[in-house]
Structure formats: structure tokens, C-alpha cells
Amino acid sequence: MKSKDSTTYFWYAIAIGVISLFILILLSSVLSVGERLNRVHEYLEYGFYAVSFLLVYLLIIRPVHIIFFSPSFSVETTLDQTSRRNYLTYKRVSKRLIERDDISDEEKEKLKEAMSDPQKLNEALNHVFNHAIKKSMNKTIKRNAKTVMISTAISQNGRLDFFTVVVVNLKMIKELVVMCGFRPSFKHLAKLTINVFTTALIAEGLENMDMNEVLPQSTLNTIGELPLIRPLVSSVTQGVSNALLTLRIGIVTRKYLFSDAKDITKEQIRRTALLEAAKLTPVVLAEALSMFPRRMFNLFKKQDKKKDTDNEI
């Protein structure tokens, strides 16, 4: 028991250190930009600080607050013997699910009918989580991974990639928590915090990635003969790498929320999360790449419509 408690405190300490380091990096970046704006006008600096505070609150503090104050719960508890404490948690989570649109009306009715019976509510929640909610969570994970891929592929600034990955991953975890109506344990949240920060640091470091270490020399020679292709390949590689890491964080979060008797060890979670993320990466890549020609087509389509309108006039 003491060993288990010391391990938990160890993860808490690392998470607090990671958060403190992130705050220092954030303050350093904001103050650096503020000093440059002060050379133009001091009110411009104050305005930037105000906007920065608002963005930090909306994109970081607010999601963290929602995650932190959600009830702690896990589908693993649906395999245990129902107690009064668990029953009250079941009812609280069920009410949250009923208020949202992530499950069908039929599943909402089943939850309402089972609300007075602890055993039936236990079974109804287990069914909802492992079917409708899990599918919705996978869609949310892929959507956020696609956002990270496109944002970091387009961006050519390592520090911007760092904050993009942090913000998008926090948003993803918040969406998964809100979708389920509960959060992982504090120990698992500490591990997720470390994972998010590590992923963000990797995203920042990928900006200086040497393509010679990624692709064979023959491929690089072929790419070098084509104009603008090498920078494009480098950007896409960065985006795909960050998307893979984001998929992994999302899947690990889902596994912390949906831990069951067959998949609760950290080794199994790491291995299966990475394998599942690798399987989803081609899907995310295909969807992300398909967005560019579609948006370009819509852009020209709008311009054509405008020209037709001008001709009619």
C-alpha cells in the first residue's frame, strides 16, 4: 500500500513540475512578444497582455477546470459489486449523459428506466459506454489529431507548434471527459499531463528535424530535383508525427476512462495505444490531405459564382 501511494505521489510531483515549466515557457513567450510590441506603443503591449490572458483562460484554464471538477469514475467499476457510493456516481453520470446528444433517444430512455435499479443502471451504463460513447470518442480523437496535423504542418514555428499541441490536446481530453461525464483518476491525469507536455516538446523539436535522418539518400536526391517538394515533405512529416502522438494521447485517455479487467496494466495500455494510433494515422492523413483540394475547389467555386453574379449585373 505504501509503495502504491509513493508511486502516486511521484506522478503528482512530476506533473506539478511539468505544469510549472509550462507556465514559465508561456510567460517567457508572452513577455517576449510584449516587449517587442512596447517598442511600437505601450498600449499595444497592454492590449496584447489582455488578449493573451483571455486566450489562456479560454484555451487552457477553462478546459483544465472542467476536467478537474468532473467526477472520478471508470467503466472498470461497473464490473465490481454495486455499492451505494457507486450507485450515486452512476446516477450522476447518467444524468449528464441524458442531457447531452452523444447517445440516441432509445439509450437515454433505457438509462431513465434503469435509474431506480442499481444493477440495471450498472448494466445500462456499461452498454452505453462500450458502444455509442466509445465510437463518439474515437471520432473526437481523430478530429483533433487532424487539427494538430494540419496546424503543425502549415506552421513553420517550433514554439507555435508547442502551444498548438498543448491547446488541442487539452481540448481533446476535455471533450472526452465531457462526453463521458466523468474524468480519470488524479494519478492518470498526472500521467496525461506529462504525456501532453512531452508531445508538445517533441512537436517543437520536429521543427529542426533533419530529413537526412528520416529518408534514404536516394529518395532525398529525387526529392531535391523537384521544386518546393522537399519543404512540403518535411512539413507533412512533422504533421503526421504530431498527429500520431495526439492519437496516442487520445487513446490512452479513452483507455483510462474505459479500463477493464483485461486491459489495465500500463504496459498493455502503452502497447495497444501505440498500435491503435498507428492504425488510425493513415485514416487521419487521408482525411487531412483531402481537405486541401476540397477547400481550394470551394474557394474557386465561390469566386466563379461571384463572377457570374457580376456578369448578370
N, C-alpha and C positions, 0 to 999 in steps of 0.2 A: 504493500500500500504506500509506504514511504517512497519507494522507487518510482511508483506511478505519479505521485504528487510532485516529486522533484523533476521528472520529465516534463510535466505540465508547466511548472514554473520556468523551466528552461526555455520552452517555446514562448511563454509570455515575455520573458526578458529579451529574447531576440526580436520579437515583434515590436516591443516598445523601442528598442534601439533602431530598428528599421524605420519606424514611423518618425522618430526624432531626426534621423538622417534625411528622410524625405522632406520634412519641414524645413530643414536647413538648406537643402538644394532648392526648394521652391522659393524661400525668402531671398536667397542669393540671386536667383534668376530675376525675380520681380524687382529687387532693389537695383540690379544692374541695368535693367531697361529703364527704370525710373530715373536714374542718374543721367542717362543719355537724353531722356525727354526733358529733363530740367534745363539742359543747355538751350533748348528751344524756348520753353516757357515753364515757369514753376507751376502754374495752374494745370498745365498739360500733365505734369508729373502727378499732381494730386488726383486728377481725373483718372489716370491710369491705375493708381493705387485703389481707388474706389471701385473701378470696373474689375480689377483683379480680385478684390475681396468678394465681390458679388459672384464672380465665376467660381472661386474656390468654395464658397458656401453652397452654390447650386450643384457643382460637379463633383465635389469631394465630401464636404461636411454633411450635407443633406443625405446622400446615399449611405454614408457610414452610420449616421444617426438611425436611419430606417433599418439597416442590418442589425445594429447593436441592440435596439429595443424590440426586435421581433422575438417571439417566444422560442426557446430552445426545444427542439423536438427532432425526432428521427423516425423514419419508417421502421427502423430496427425495433422500436418499442412496440410496434404492432404485432411482433412475434412473441412478446413477453406476456405474462399474465396481467390482465387488466386491473389496475388499481384505481382508487378514487382520484388520485392526483393525475394519472394518465388520462382518465375519463374527462376531467375538466379541461385538460390540454386538447384532447380530441375535439371537444365541443367548440373550443375557442378557434381551433384551426379550421373546423368545418364551417363555422360562420363566416370566416374570411374567404374561404373558397366559394361559398354560396354567393357572396357579394360581388365576386369577380366573374369575368366572362371566359375564363380559361377552360371551363368544363361545360358540358352540354346541360340542357334543362332536365333531361332524364336523370343524369348523375346527381344534379342538385336535389331533385325530388327524392332520390334514394338516400342521400345524406340527411334530408329533413325527416324522412320516415324512420331512419335509424337513430335519430338524435336521443331518443329516450331509452335506448338499449345499449349499454356499453359494448357488449360483444358484437352486435350488429354494426355499430358505428365503427368499431375496430376494423371489421372486415370491409365495410364500405370505403373507408379511407384508404385501406391497403390497395383496393381495386382501383380507385381513382388515381392514386399516386403512381402506380406502376403501369398505367395505361395512358390516360389523357394527359396528365401533368407531365410525365416523362417525355412524351412526344413534343409538347409545347416547349419544354426546357431545351430540347435538342435544337429546335428551330431558333430559339433565342441565342443559344451558344453559337450557331453557325452565322447568324446575322451579325453578331458583334465581332466575330472573327473576320468576317468580310469587311467590316468597317475598319478594323485595325490594319488589314492587308492593304486596302486602298489608300488609307491615310498615310501610312508609313512608306508605301511605295512612291506616292506623289511627293511627300516631304523629303527635302534634302538637308534636314537639320536634325542632328542626333538628339539634342536636348528637347526639341519639339516632339520627336518620336517617343522620348521618355515619358513626357507628360500625357501624350495621347494614349499610350498603352495603359498608364495608371488610371486615367479617367474612364476609358472604355471598359477596362476590366472591373473597376468598381461598379460602374453602371450595370454590367452584366451580372455580377454577383447580387446586386440589389434587386434586379429584375427577377432573378431566380428565387431569391428569398421571398419577395412579394408574391410571386406566382404560387409558391408552396404555402405561404402563410406562416412559415417558421424559419429559423436560422440554424446553422450548425453550432456545435458547442464552441465555447471560447477557445479551447485548445485548437480545434480545427480552424477557427477564424484566424488565430495567430499564424498557423501554417499557411493559410491562404494569403495573409498579408505578406509573408516572406516570399511566397511564390510570385505574387504580383510585382513586388519591388525587384526581385531578381529578373523577371521577364522584362521589366522596363529598362533595367541596366543593360540587358542583352540587346534590346532594341536600340539603345543609344550607341552601343559598341558596334552594331552591324553597319552603322553609317561609314565606318572606316574599314569595312571588310575588304580584303584583297581577293579579287576574283581569281587570281592565280592559285589560291588555296582551295577554291571550290570546284573549278572546272579544269579539265585536262588542257595541256598546252595546244594540242591540235585544234580543239574546239575554240580556244581563245584566238588562235591565228585566223580561223574562219570568221569569227565574230568581228575581229579587228578590221577586216576588209569591208565590212558593211557599215555605212554611216549611221550614227546615233543608236546602233543596236546594243553595243556594249554597255552604255549607261542604262539603257532600258532593261537589259537582263539583270544588271546589278540591283536596280530598284525593285524589280519583280521578285528577285531572290530574297531581298530584305523583307518585302511584304509577306511572302509565303512563310518565311521563318517566323515572323511575328504572329501570323495567323495560326500557325501550328502551336505555338506556345499559348496563345489565347484559348484555342480549343482545349488544350490540356487543362488549363485552369478551370474552364467551364465544366469539363467532365469531372474533374476532381471535386469541384463544388457539388455537382449533382450526386456523386458517389458519397460524399459526406452526408448529404441530406437523405439519400436513399440507401444507406448502409444496411446490409442484411447479414445473416449468419454465414453466407457463402463468400462474402467479399468485404471483409472489414480490416484485414491486415494492411499496413502501409505499403508493403512490398507488392501485394496484389493490386492495390489501388494505383500505385505508380505505373506498374507494368500495363495493366489493362487500359488506363487513361491514355498512355502514350500510344498504344496500339490503336485505340479507337480514334484518337486525334489524327493519326496518320491516315486512317481510312477516310475520315471526313475532309482532309485537306484538299484532295482533288476536286471534290464537290464544291467547296468554298472557292477554290481557284477558278473553276469553270464559271460559277455564278458571277464572281467579281469581274472576270475578263469579259463576260457577255454584257456587262453594264456599259462599257465604254462605247462600243458601236451603237448600242441602242440609244444612249444619250446623244451621241453625235447625230444619229438619224432623226431623233425628235427635234434636235436643235435646227437642223436644216429644214425639217418639215414645217416648223413654226415660221421660219424665215420665208419659205415658199408661200405659205398661207398669207403672210403679210404682204408679199409682193403681189399676189393675186388680188388682195383687197385694194392695194394702191392702184392697180391697173383698172379695176372696176370703177374706182372713183375718177 
